[in-house]
Amino acid sequence: MVTRLRLDELMSAWVAGPDTPMQIGLLGVFDAGPFRQADGVVDLARVRAELAQRATRVAGLRTRVVWTRLGEGRPFWAEDPAFVPLDHVDVTTLPTGADLASWAVTRSATPLPPDRPLWRADVVGGLPGERFAVLLVVSHVLADGAAGIALLGSLLDHRPETAAPVVPPRTVAPLPSHRQLRRVRRHEIAEAVRRRRRRGAAGVRRRRGGGRQGLAQVRAALAEFAGPEPVTSLPRHIGPGRSLGVVPVPLPELLRTGHALGVTVNDLLLAAVATGLREYLTARGEAVTGLVLRATVPATTGHTDRQVGSMLVVGLPVGEPDAARRLALIHEVTTRDKARLRAASTDVADLRLPAPVARPFLRWARRFGSRRLTLAVTDVTGPPTPLWLAGARLLAAAPIAPMSAGVPLSVAALSYAGELLVTLNADAGLTDLDVLTEGTARGFTALREQAGLATGPTTGPTAGPTSEPTPAW
């Protein structure tokens, strides 16, 4: 038997485009540590070899998708018999004066080859100080944000003195032939028929009930997109180039702010982004009175065996001049919609539609939704304590969320070792992204003031006794 891709995994492949691959990136900056040579230069080749060796011990990084033909069933996962880890790890040296964030976000949008394990790592030199960076890019077919962080944790260590175990050579079976796949598919169909007979009418009712709940979930989501999205100067053409803004926020302060105001970190994130959008559009001379811009926010429904398949559609009250009122409106919407999702306990993957029907439906839904929203926002909880790569400490980690065709902005937040890094991913045509980034940073500062906390610079050292200065992005 083979392990078929679930619908939630296939969705990411179906909605991707040439310039908008569904790939998540994680940019980590490391202290050179033991990779520093006598002359102070970082041994990038040794870093590359270390990452490649560690990749062999992570099952998900050795596995590829086998794309099937008609009559062979859904695509399936298989360990790649041709897997060579060094082929997935490249070395790059940034030119003097080049911006690491800009390079990394554009590199993250370079599509991964579909016929091998769906990941890539770049070891990056040329950084100021005795540091190096690693950009890990993973297809959303393989992992969502939380699973991507788990993959990173599998590559790194929780203590500086940890040595990566040596993985013995593996014997991997060849991929099945098309004849074998057709035989497997016939066996699956026969087994499915036998299961239906055993379950009888009760099983049919359960499947229909789950399908009806899934359809209700889709109808509720589409209802959130009723009416057109307001037109702004944010560019909706998404090409291959990207720009990335980075906002570091001390996590302990953010948690105290949320506790004082009775809201979640995700509410604070949305409110800060709404402030940034308000400042950005105002600086461009656009009218913002009464302006509400839609944002999608991934949400879980309790299924731990699948990627996130549900979302909140939150109207960001950009036109509301009072910061406290903006936060209150956002909190009201997120609290209500999270309760609705928990009550439904279903997501899009519960539709159980045949692939020939589900694929065009999901592509239509993506096109329909893209025209009726302005941004996507995701928040991922990362490791609370520092990580190391063979003794080299991970100083900071910046998430890079994928962009969707027609959606101007993709925001991601990741907590790591006492700091929340928020990134704003946009097409390279948005030349004044710095205005939006600085406005978002001021949004976080305003929230701390609203909570009555002492204010300070948004950027700064990571909290904790073993903190290191935040790298210049």
C-alpha positions in Angstrom: 0.0 0.0 0.0 1.1 3.6 -0.6 0.5 6.7 1.5 -1.7 9.0 -0.6 -1.6 12.8 -0.3 -4.5 14.1 1.7 -6.7 16.8 0.3 -5.2 19.4 2.6 -1.8 18.6 1.2 -2.9 18.6 -2.5 -4.6 22.0 -2.0 -1.2 23.7 -1.8 -0.1 22.2 -5.1 -3.4 23.1 -6.8 -3.5 26.8 -5.9 0.2 27.5 -6.6 1.3 29.6 -9.6 4.6 30.1 -11.5 5.4 33.3 -9.5 3.5 32.3 -6.4 4.6 28.9 -5.3 3.2 27.7 -2.0 6.5 27.6 -0.2 7.3 28.7 3.3 10.7 30.1 4.2 12.6 30.4 7.5 15.7 32.7 7.6 18.0 32.0 10.5 21.0 34.0 11.5 23.7 32.2 13.4 26.8 33.1 15.4 29.7 31.5 13.6 30.8 29.6 16.7 32.9 26.5 15.9 32.5 27.2 12.1 34.8 30.3 12.5 38.2 29.6 11.1 41.5 30.9 12.4 41.4 33.9 10.1 37.8 34.7 11.3 36.2 33.6 8.0 33.1 31.3 8.4 33.7 27.9 6.9 30.5 27.8 4.8 31.4 24.4 3.1 31.5 22.8 6.6 28.1 24.3 7.5 26.7 22.9 4.2 28.1 19.4 5.0 26.7 19.6 8.5 23.2 20.4 7.3 23.3 17.7 4.6 24.3 15.1 7.1 21.5 16.1 9.5 19.0 16.0 6.7 19.5 12.3 6.2 18.0 11.6 9.7 14.8 13.5 9.0 12.3 11.3 7.3 10.2 14.2 5.8 13.3 15.6 4.1 14.1 12.2 2.4 10.5 11.9 1.0 9.2 13.1 -2.3 5.8 13.2 -4.0 5.2 10.7 -6.8 2.8 12.4 -9.2 0.5 9.8 -10.7 -1.3 9.3 -14.0 -5.0 8.6 -14.7 -6.1 5.3 -13.1 -3.3 5.3 -10.5 -5.1 7.2 -7.8 -4.0 10.3 -6.0 -0.3 11.3 -5.8 1.6 9.6 -2.9 4.6 10.0 -0.6 7.6 7.8 -1.1 11.2 7.8 0.1 13.3 9.0 -2.7 15.8 6.4 -3.8 17.8 9.1 -5.6 18.0 11.4 -2.6 21.4 13.1 -2.3 21.2 15.6 0.6 24.1 17.8 -0.7 22.0 18.5 -3.8 19.5 20.3 -1.6 22.0 22.6 0.2 23.6 25.5 -1.7 26.2 28.1 -0.6 25.8 31.8 -1.4 27.9 34.8 -0.4 26.1 38.1 -0.3 27.8 41.0 -2.2 29.0 43.8 0.0 26.1 46.0 1.0 23.4 43.6 -0.2 20.3 43.2 2.0 19.9 39.8 3.5 16.1 40.0 3.9 15.5 41.1 0.3 17.7 38.3 -1.1 16.1 35.7 1.1 12.5 36.6 0.3 13.1 36.5 -3.4 15.0 33.3 -3.2 12.1 31.8 -1.2 9.9 32.4 -4.2 12.1 30.3 -6.5 10.0 27.2 -7.2 11.3 23.8 -5.9 11.7 21.0 -8.4 8.6 18.8 -8.0 10.4 15.5 -8.8 12.5 15.3 -5.6 12.1 16.0 -1.9 10.3 19.4 -1.6 12.9 21.4 0.3 16.0 23.5 -0.1 18.6 25.1 2.2 21.0 28.0 1.4 24.0 28.7 3.6 24.7 32.4 3.3 28.0 34.2 3.9 29.1 37.7 3.6 27.2 39.0 6.7 28.6 41.7 8.9 30.4 40.3 11.9 31.3 36.7 12.5 27.9 35.3 11.5 26.2 33.3 8.8 22.6 32.6 7.7 20.6 29.6 6.6 17.5 30.0 4.5 15.3 26.9 4.7 12.5 26.7 2.1 9.9 23.9 2.3 6.9 23.3 0.1 3.5 23.9 1.7 2.6 20.4 0.3 5.1 19.0 2.8 4.5 21.2 5.8 2.6 24.2 7.1 4.1 26.7 9.4 4.0 24.6 12.5 5.3 21.5 10.8 8.0 23.6 9.2 9.2 24.7 12.6 9.2 21.0 13.7 11.5 20.2 10.7 13.8 23.0 11.7 13.9 21.5 15.2 14.9 18.2 13.8 17.9 19.8 12.0 19.1 21.8 15.0 20.1 21.0 18.6 18.7 22.1 22.0 22.1 22.3 23.6 25.4 23.7 22.1 27.5 20.6 22.8 25.2 18.2 21.0 26.8 16.2 18.1 24.6 15.0 15.3 24.4 11.2 15.2 25.9 9.4 12.3 23.1 7.9 10.1 24.0 4.5 8.6 23.5 4.0 4.9 20.0 3.1 3.9 18.6 0.8 1.3 15.6 2.4 -0.3 13.2 0.5 -2.6 12.8 1.8 -6.1 9.7 3.7 -7.0 6.8 1.5 -8.2 6.1 1.2 -11.9 2.9 2.5 -13.5 1.7 -1.1 -13.8 2.2 -1.6 -10.1 0.4 1.6 -9.3 -2.6 0.6 -11.4 -2.7 -2.7 -9.5 -2.5 -0.9 -6.2 -5.3 1.4 -7.2 -7.5 -1.5 -8.1 -6.8 -3.1 -4.7 -7.7 0.2 -2.9 -11.0 0.5 -4.8 -11.9 -3.1 -3.9 -11.0 -2.6 -0.3 -13.1 0.6 -0.1 -16.1 -1.2 -1.5 -15.7 -3.9 1.2 -15.5 -1.3 3.9 -18.6 0.4 2.7 -20.5 -2.8 2.8 -19.4 -3.6 6.3 -20.3 -0.1 7.5 -23.7 -0.2 5.9 -26.2 2.7 6.0 -24.7 4.2 9.2 -21.4 4.7 7.5 -23.1 6.4 4.5 -24.9 8.7 6.9 -21.6 9.6 8.6 -19.9 10.4 5.3 -22.8 12.5 4.2 -22.9 14.3 7.5 -19.2 15.1 7.3 -19.6 16.3 3.7 -22.5 18.5 4.6 -20.5 20.0 7.5 -17.6 20.6 5.1 -19.8 22.3 2.6 -21.3 24.5 5.3 -17.8 25.5 6.3 -17.0 26.5 2.7 -20.3 28.5 2.4 -19.6 30.3 5.7 -16.1 31.2 4.5 -17.3 32.4 1.1 -20.0 34.5 2.8 -17.2 36.4 4.5 -16.1 37.6 1.1 -19.5 39.1 0.1 -19.0 42.4 -1.7 -15.9 43.8 -3.4 -12.7 44.7 -1.5 -11.9 48.4 -1.4 -9.5 49.6 -4.0 -6.1 50.8 -2.6 -2.8 51.6 -4.2 -1.3 48.3 -2.9 -0.1 46.5 -6.0 -2.0 43.3 -6.8 0.4 42.1 -9.5 2.7 39.6 -8.0 5.8 38.9 -10.0 8.9 36.8 -9.2 10.6 39.6 -7.2 9.9 40.3 -3.5 10.5 42.8 -0.8 10.5 42.0 2.9 10.0 44.2 6.0 11.0 42.9 9.4 9.7 44.0 12.8 11.3 42.5 15.9 9.1 42.7 19.1 10.2 41.6 22.6 7.9 38.7 23.3 7.6 39.1 27.2 6.4 42.7 26.6 3.9 41.6 24.0 2.5 38.9 26.4 2.2 41.4 29.2 0.4 43.8 26.8 -2.1 41.1 25.8 -2.7 40.1 29.4 -3.3 43.7 30.4 -5.7 44.3 27.5 -7.5 40.9 27.6 -6.6 40.0 24.1 -4.4 37.4 22.3 -1.0 37.9 20.7 -2.7 37.3 17.3 -5.2 40.2 18.1 -2.2 42.4 18.8 -0.5 41.4 15.6 -3.6 42.2 13.5 -4.0 45.5 15.3 -0.4 46.5 14.7 -0.7 45.6 11.0 -3.9 47.7 10.8 -2.0 50.6 12.2 0.8 50.1 9.7 -1.7 50.0 6.8 -3.4 53.2 8.0 -0.1 55.0 8.2 1.0 53.7 4.8 -2.2 54.7 3.0 -2.3 58.0 4.7 1.3 58.8 3.7 0.2 58.0 0.1 -2.5 60.6 0.3 -5.4 58.0 0.2 -8.6 58.5 2.0 -8.9 56.0 4.9 -12.1 57.1 6.6 -14.3 54.1 7.2 -11.8 51.8 5.4 -12.0 48.1 6.2 -9.5 45.7 4.6 -10.0 41.9 4.7 -7.3 39.6 6.1 -7.2 35.8 6.2 -5.9 34.2 9.3 -5.3 30.4 9.4 -7.2 28.6 12.2 -7.1 25.1 13.6 -10.1 22.9 14.1 -8.5 20.3 16.4 -7.2 17.9 13.7 -3.6 17.1 14.5 -3.2 14.8 11.6 -3.5 17.4 8.8 -2.5 20.9 7.9 -4.7 23.9 8.7 -7.7 23.8 6.4 -9.8 26.5 8.0 -9.5 30.3 8.1 -10.8 33.4 9.8 -11.6 36.3 7.5 -11.0 39.4 9.7 -12.0 42.9 8.6 -9.2 45.2 9.7 -10.7 48.6 10.7 -8.0 50.6 9.0 -10.3 53.6 8.9 -10.9 53.7 12.7 -8.8 56.6 14.1 -8.8 55.3 17.7 -6.2 52.6 18.3 -8.1 51.1 21.3 -11.3 50.9 19.2 -9.4 49.2 16.4 -8.1 46.5 18.8 -11.6 46.0 20.3 -13.2 45.5 16.9 -10.6 43.0 15.9 -10.9 41.1 19.2 -14.6 40.9 18.8 -14.4 39.4 15.4 -11.7 36.8 16.1 -13.4 35.7 19.3 -16.7 35.2 17.5 -15.3 33.4 14.5 -13.0 31.1 16.6 -16.0 30.0 18.5 -17.9 29.3 15.3 -15.0 27.2 14.0 -14.7 25.2 17.2 -18.4 24.4 17.1 -18.2 23.2 13.5 -15.0 21.2 14.1 -14.6 20.7 10.4 -12.5 22.2 7.6 -12.2 22.2 3.9 -10.5 18.7 3.9 -13.8 17.3 5.2 -15.4 17.9 1.8 -14.3 14.4 0.6 -14.7 15.6 -3.0 -13.1 13.6 -5.8 -9.9 15.2 -7.0 -11.3 16.0 -10.5 -14.0 18.1 -8.7 -12.0 19.4 -5.8 -9.2 20.8 -7.9 -11.1 23.2 -10.1 -13.4 24.1 -7.2 -10.4 25.1 -5.0 -8.8 27.0 -7.8 -12.0 29.0 -8.4 -12.3 29.6 -4.7 -8.7 31.0 -4.5 -9.3 33.3 -7.5 -12.7 34.4 -6.0 -11.2 35.1 -2.6 -8.0 36.8 -3.9 -10.0 39.5 -5.5 -11.8 40.1 -2.2 -9.0 40.4 0.3 -5.9 42.5 0.8 -3.6 40.4 3.0 -2.9 37.1 4.7 -1.6 37.0 8.3 -0.2 34.0 10.1 1.3 33.6 13.5 3.4 30.5 14.5 4.7 29.6 17.9 8.4 28.7 17.7 10.9 27.3 20.2 10.9 29.2 23.5 14.6 28.4 24.1 17.7 28.9 21.9 18.7 26.3 19.3 22.2 25.5 17.9 23.7 24.0 14.8 26.7 21.9 16.0 27.6 24.6 18.6 26.6 27.6 16.4 23.8 29.5 18.1 20.7 30.5 16.2 20.4 34.2 17.1 17.2 35.1 15.3 14.6 33.4 13.0 12.5 35.3 10.5 9.5 33.5 8.9 8.7 34.1 5.2 5.1 33.3 4.3 4.1 32.5 0.7 2.2 35.0 -1.4 -1.0 34.3 -3.4 -1.7 35.7 -6.8 -3.6 39.0 -6.6 -3.1 39.4 -2.8 -0.8 42.4 -2.1 0.6 41.5 1.3 1.6 38.4 3.3 2.4 38.8 7.0 4.0 36.2 9.2 5.0 36.2 12.8 7.3 33.7 14.6 8.3 33.6 18.2 11.7 32.3 19.1 13.7 32.5 22.4 11.9 35.6 23.8 11.4 37.5 20.6 8.6 37.8 18.0 9.8 38.5 14.5 7.1 39.9 12.2 7.8 39.9 8.4 5.8 41.7 5.7 6.2 40.1 2.3 5.2 42.1 -0.8 5.9 42.2 -4.5 9.1 44.1 -5.3 6.9 46.8 -7.0 5.9 48.0 -3.6 8.9 50.3 -3.3 7.9 52.1 0.0 7.5 48.9 2.1 9.6 50.6 4.8 6.7 53.0 5.5 4.4 50.1 6.2 7.0 48.3 8.2 7.8 51.3 10.4 4.0 52.0 10.8 3.5 48.4 12.0 6.4 48.8 14.5 4.7 52.0 15.8 1.5 50.0 16.1 3.1 47.6 18.6 4.5 50.6 20.5 1.0 52.2 20.7 -0.4 48.9 22.0 2.2 48.8 24.8 1.3 52.4 25.7 -2.4 51.5 25.7 -1.7 48.7 28.2 0.1 51.2 30.4 3.5 49.5 30.0 6.8 51.4 29.8 7.7 51.9 26.2 11.1 51.6 24.6 12.4 50.9 21.1 10.7 48.1 19.2 14.0 46.6 18.2 16.5 45.7 20.8 18.1 42.8 22.6 16.2 39.6 22.9 15.0 39.0 26.4 16.8 36.5 28.6 20.2 36.2 30.3 21.8 34.6 27.3 20.4 37.0 24.8 22.3 38.3 21.7 21.7 41.5 19.8 19.1 41.2 17.1 20.9 40.9 13.7 20.5 43.7 11.2 18.1 42.5 8.6 
